[in-house]
Amino acid sequence: MRAAWKKCIILLGVGWATACLIISTAQAQDDAHTTAHGITESGGTTPAVVPEFNAERAFIVSQQAIGRKLSTYQLTDSTGRTVSFGDYIGQPIVINMVYTSCHHICPTLTKHLANVVAIGRDALGQDAFTVFTVGFDTAADTPQQMAMFAAQRGIQDPRWHFVSADESSIQALSAELGFLYQSSPRGFDHITQTTVIDGAGVIRNQVYGVKFDPPLLIEPLKHTLRGQVFAADTVEGWWRDIKLLCTVYDPASGRYHFDYSLIVALIMGLACLSIVAVFILRAWRSSRRLGITP
């Protein structure tokens, strides 16, 4: 009798496990079926599987773009005016790419970028750099949509251009920037990057993430501006170079400020070098008078 009960319990356990396996398999097949079908233009279904966006490859392609010289391109701003990167040769340019029908990532990135740009304007100068936000969804990102996208973010910076372009220009620009994107059921999957271009039109830095610390963008801009000022080799250029060098980020306030202690340290350092130079010169003259040869 006891043996019979044990067999019943074992059979019930096996039956329950089999039932769970069948249910989970059916659910998995149903999920796979749902994922493998997209909506066609006619409203039916097609068994085309949407490939998963490869974030690792996107990062590698983005990094490979650093050091590449950017072409000029003909773009249309939100007022319908034709603009080009070539119009701003000689100063740094910041570029980020969005699609205006995005409901979360692109608006959040642009809003955060606006805060960082404002910090950069205060630290480096109101006209120190230019920003381009490029709509890569050519079917939807018209000049009117780009204007609305900017207005919804409250951006009124005269040196920030919200631009669109034709399909071939967008594809070529994306390739040069190392910006990968692909269509998905949600709209587009894409790498979230902000690119810094130097005054010669060369890609110098890529900044990643929807939200990032201001120095990740502003420090490369400082470095680019300092190089340009140094090349000018004028008193005004040297002073501006020193100001850029001594403008440092304060994590507590989230802003940049001019650090006078660096100026003091620089002056003290020069004073010490001058004293050492005078001492060496006097010692050399003294040895010459005494006829001592080194």
Secondary structure, DSSP 4 states (H G I P E B T S, - for coil): -HHHHHHHHHHHHHHHHHHHHHHHHHHHHHHHHHHT-EE-TTS-EE-PPPPPP-HHHHHHHHHHTTTPBPP---EEETTS-EE-GGGGTTS-EEEEEE-TT-SSHHHHHHHHHHHHHHHHHHHH-TTS-EEEEEE--TTT--HHHHHHHHHHTT---TTEEEEE--HHHHHHHHHHHT--EEEETTEEEE--EEEEE-TTSBEEEEEESSS--THHHHHHHHHHHHHHHHHH-SHHHHHHHHHHHHEEEETTTTEEEE-HHHHHHHHHHHHHHHHHHHHHHHHHHHHHHTT---
